[in-house]
Amino acid sequence: MSTTVIILAAGKGTRMRSQRPKVLQPLAGRPLLGHVIQTAKKLHAQNIITIYGHGGELVKQSFAEEQIAWVEQAEQLGTGHAVQMTLPVLPQNGISLILYGDVPLVRQSTLEQLLDASIASGVGMITLNVEDPTGYGRIVRKNGKIQAIVEHKDASTEQHRIQEINTGIYCISNAKLHQWLPTLSNNNSQGEYYLTDIIAMAVADGLEIASIQPDLAFEVEGVNDRVQLATLERQFQQQQAKELMQQGVHLIDPNRFDLRGSLKCGQDVIIDVNVIIEGECELGDNVQLGAGCILKNTRIAAGTQVQAYSIFDNAIVGENTQIGPFARLRPGAKLANDVHIGNFVEVKNTSIGQGSKANHFSYLGDAEIGVECNIGAGTITCNYDGANKHKTVIEDQVFIGTNNSLVAPITIGQGATTGAGSTLTRDVAQHSLAVERSKQFEKANYQRPQKLKK
């Protein structure tokens, strides 16, 4: 049976107090709506229909690369009205999951369970038992079967004691949506078309309504303001931390860890406090990350130790490498095994061969560095001439002296040595010594300039 995902994402989000549409507010490094779309793709939905309204052009632009059918809800006339807008593009056959752009964390496994439960009758929903159901629609059952959804303001004293609530997430056959949605009425105090009315229609038609509950309550929590957004962020991060620890990762303090993407880890990985993981990252066996490190789309092989406050962005790091503290690996950084990158060293679009070291205060950009090289403190590959980038090649077993400027394009031959303080502008032959300095100048009895007296 083909699956359609309908996402309601037309709300303004006034309580966010933001110029950005609510569904574009970030959670775990991704817009709220992005989480829902990602889950829909994991379900292999044949159709993703997103209903937009406030800030619609910005919302559409943010997901321009996704295969989405966009439907506008120009007037905000209720959830039922929003889904009505999809009828011209909604397939006649198959089944639809109705989700929300501001309920970002419902899991794939939960929705698969809902789909399976709904196949027989063509109508299903997610409910949740809560300690305090105040303000929520109550699920009224008779002999265990769902009979109605009663809003809090309309509930009787007895119904107020019901702790099972409506989450608003439904699974309904497309044929029933085409049958029921055109008949919705706005004859109520709000003058809106309520999606909950289709549950009453299903009961009237003699259908048994399937229901499931999520394993994690936060899966069905919505976001209306900054406080709720921050609360949901923490709940999600704590769950991700728990899952990593169950896989064997040693998080020094799971309350001070953020995963804003995906992380694949080997055995005996240790992650210190305040580490942030973004995008898709991978850590090999026995990798250690010091406090405050940030990794984005980075792979670090087994046995590597990273000291505090080092930053990685689209980097590849080999085995048994030593990095940091305060190192920065930018896009295109590729480190072989047994490399040392020390404090305040920046590497960009550069490969560094096995056993090479750059231990202090260097910038290595657009370079190719061989094996067993030593890069002296303060060394810079001068890769930019003001218009174009140029490459520096440092062959194997090269010793670069302290405070060198290597003006690209340049090649330092195998086994060569360069003197401290050199600015090198020409290639250096293999196994030679290169020194390029101006003659030292001294002036006796030199007087420094003095501040003028006012």
ChimeraX attribute file (.defattr): number of C-alpha atoms within 10 A of each C-alpha:
attribute: neighborCount
match mode: 1-to-1
recipient: residues
	/A:1	8
	/A:2	12
	/A:3	22
	/A:4	26
	/A:5	26
	/A:6	26
	/A:7	26
	/A:8	24
	/A:9	28
	/A:10	28
	/A:11	21
	/A:12	21
	/A:13	19
	/A:14	12
	/A:15	11
	/A:16	18
	/A:17	12
	/A:18	13
	/A:19	10
	/A:20	15
	/A:21	21
	/A:22	28
	/A:23	29
	/A:24	19
	/A:25	20
	/A:26	15
	/A:27	21
	/A:28	18
	/A:29	17
	/A:30	16
	/A:31	20
	/A:32	25
	/A:33	27
	/A:34	22
	/A:35	22
	/A:36	24
	/A:37	26
	/A:38	13
	/A:39	19
	/A:40	24
	/A:41	16
	/A:42	12
	/A:43	16
	/A:44	13
	/A:45	16
	/A:46	14
	/A:47	20
	/A:48	23
	/A:49	22
	/A:50	26
	/A:51	24
	/A:52	24
	/A:53	21
	/A:54	21
	/A:55	17
	/A:56	21
	/A:57	10
	/A:58	13
	/A:59	21
	/A:60	16
	/A:61	10
	/A:62	14
	/A:63	13
	/A:64	10
	/A:65	8
	/A:66	14
	/A:67	13
	/A:68	15
	/A:69	15
	/A:70	16
	/A:71	23
	/A:72	16
	/A:73	23
	/A:74	14
	/A:75	11
	/A:76	15
	/A:77	15
	/A:78	17
	/A:79	16
	/A:80	20
	/A:81	21
	/A:82	28
	/A:83	24
	/A:84	21
	/A:85	16
	/A:86	22
	/A:87	16
	/A:88	10
	/A:89	12
	/A:90	24
	/A:91	18
	/A:92	14
	/A:93	15
	/A:94	17
	/A:95	25
	/A:96	27
	/A:97	24
	/A:98	19
	/A:99	25
	/A:100	24
	/A:101	27
	/A:102	28
	/A:103	26
	/A:104	27
	/A:105	23
	/A:106	22
	/A:107	18
	/A:108	16
	/A:109	14
	/A:110	16
	/A:111	23
	/A:112	12
	/A:113	15
	/A:114	24
	/A:115	24
	/A:116	13
	/A:117	19
	/A:118	23
	/A:119	17
	/A:120	13
	/A:121	15
	/A:122	23
	/A:123	26
	/A:124	25
	/A:125	24
	/A:126	21
	/A:127	20
	/A:128	20
	/A:129	16
	/A:130	13
	/A:131	8
	/A:132	13
	/A:133	18
	/A:134	16
	/A:135	11
	/A:136	19
	/A:137	25
	/A:138	27
	/A:139	21
	/A:140	18
	/A:141	13
	/A:142	8
	/A:143	6
	/A:144	7
	/A:145	14
	/A:146	18
	/A:147	18
	/A:148	21
	/A:149	19
	/A:150	19
	/A:151	19
	/A:152	16
	/A:153	11
	/A:154	11
	/A:155	16
	/A:156	11
	/A:157	8
	/A:158	7
	/A:159	16
	/A:160	20
	/A:161	13
	/A:162	20
	/A:163	19
	/A:164	20
	/A:165	24
	/A:166	22
	/A:167	20
	/A:168	17
	/A:169	19
	/A:170	25
	/A:171	29
	/A:172	26
	/A:173	23
	/A:174	21
	/A:175	16
	/A:176	17
	/A:177	20
	/A:178	18
	/A:179	11
	/A:180	17
	/A:181	22
	/A:182	12
	/A:183	13
	/A:184	18
	/A:185	14
	/A:186	15
	/A:187	10
	/A:188	9
	/A:189	6
	/A:190	10
	/A:191	11
	/A:192	17
	/A:193	23
	/A:194	21
	/A:195	21
	/A:196	19
	/A:197	17
	/A:198	21
	/A:199	23
	/A:200	16
	/A:201	17
	/A:202	20
	/A:203	15
	/A:204	10
	/A:205	9
	/A:206	10
	/A:207	16
	/A:208	18
	/A:209	22
	/A:210	22
	/A:211	19
	/A:212	17
	/A:213	18
	/A:214	19
	/A:215	12
	/A:216	16
	/A:217	14
	/A:218	18
	/A:219	19
	/A:220	24
	/A:221	17
	/A:222	18
	/A:223	23
	/A:224	18
	/A:225	15
	/A:226	14
	/A:227	11
	/A:228	14
	/A:229	19
	/A:230	13
	/A:231	12
	/A:232	22
	/A:233	19
	/A:234	18
	/A:235	16
	/A:236	20
	/A:237	20
	/A:238	18
	/A:239	15
	/A:240	19
	/A:241	22
	/A:242	16
	/A:243	12
	/A:244	17
	/A:245	14
	/A:246	10
	/A:247	14
	/A:248	15
	/A:249	21
	/A:250	18
	/A:251	20
	/A:252	14
	/A:253	12
	/A:254	20
	/A:255	15
	/A:256	18
	/A:257	23
	/A:258	23
	/A:259	21
	/A:260	18
	/A:261	16
	/A:262	14
	/A:263	18
	/A:264	13
	/A:265	21
	/A:266	16
	/A:267	15
	/A:268	17
	/A:269	20
	/A:270	19
	/A:271	23
	/A:272	20
	/A:273	19
	/A:274	20
	/A:275	22
	/A:276	19
	/A:277	24
	/A:278	21
	/A:279	17
	/A:280	17
	/A:281	21
	/A:282	18
	/A:283	23
	/A:284	20
	/A:285	18
	/A:286	20
	/A:287	23
	/A:288	21
	/A:289	25
	/A:290	21
	/A:291	21
	/A:292	21
	/A:293	25
	/A:294	21
	/A:295	25
	/A:296	22
	/A:297	19
	/A:298	24
	/A:299	22
	/A:300	26
	/A:301	23
	/A:302	23
	/A:303	21
	/A:304	25
	/A:305	21
	/A:306	25
	/A:307	21
	/A:308	22
	/A:309	19
	/A:310	26
	/A:311	23
	/A:312	24
	/A:313	20
	/A:314	20
	/A:315	25
	/A:316	22
	/A:317	26
	/A:318	22
	/A:319	21
	/A:320	20
	/A:321	25
	/A:322	21
	/A:323	27
	/A:324	23
	/A:325	21
	/A:326	20
	/A:327	26
	/A:328	25
	/A:329	27
	/A:330	21
	/A:331	17
	/A:332	17
	/A:333	25
	/A:334	21
	/A:335	27
	/A:336	21
	/A:337	21
	/A:338	21
	/A:339	26
	/A:340	24
	/A:341	29
	/A:342	24
	/A:343	21
	/A:344	20
	/A:345	25
	/A:346	23
	/A:347	27
	/A:348	20
	/A:349	18
	/A:350	23
	/A:351	22
	/A:352	28
	/A:353	24
	/A:354	21
	/A:355	19
	/A:356	26
	/A:357	23
	/A:358	27
	/A:359	22
	/A:360	21
	/A:361	21
	/A:362	25
	/A:363	21
	/A:364	26
	/A:365	24
	/A:366	24
	/A:367	25
	/A:368	18
	/A:369	27
	/A:370	21
	/A:371	21
	/A:372	20
	/A:373	25
	/A:374	22
	/A:375	27
	/A:376	23
	/A:377	21
	/A:378	20
	/A:379	25
	/A:380	22
	/A:381	23
	/A:382	25
	/A:383	21
	/A:384	15
	/A:385	11
	/A:386	6
	/A:387	6
	/A:388	7
	/A:389	13
	/A:390	17
	/A:391	20
	/A:392	23
	/A:393	21
	/A:394	28
	/A:395	21
	/A:396	21
	/A:397	22
	/A:398	25
	/A:399	23
	/A:400	26
	/A:401	21
	/A:402	21
	/A:403	19
	/A:404	25
	/A:405	21
	/A:406	25
	/A:407	21
	/A:408	22
	/A:409	20
	/A:410	21
	/A:411	23
	/A:412	27
	/A:413	19
	/A:414	20
	/A:415	18
	/A:416	21
	/A:417	22
	/A:418	23
	/A:419	19
	/A:420	20
	/A:421	19
	/A:422	20
	/A:423	21
	/A:424	23
	/A:425	15
	/A:426	15
	/A:427	18
	/A:428	20
	/A:429	15
	/A:430	17
	/A:431	14
	/A:432	14
	/A:433	13
	/A:434	21
	/A:435	16
	/A:436	16
	/A:437	12
	/A:438	9
	/A:439	6
	/A:440	5
	/A:441	5
	/A:442	7
	/A:443	6
	/A:444	5
	/A:445	6
	/A:446	7
	/A:447	7
	/A:448	6
	/A:449	6
	/A:450	6
	/A:451	6
	/A:452	5
	/A:453	4
	/A:454	3
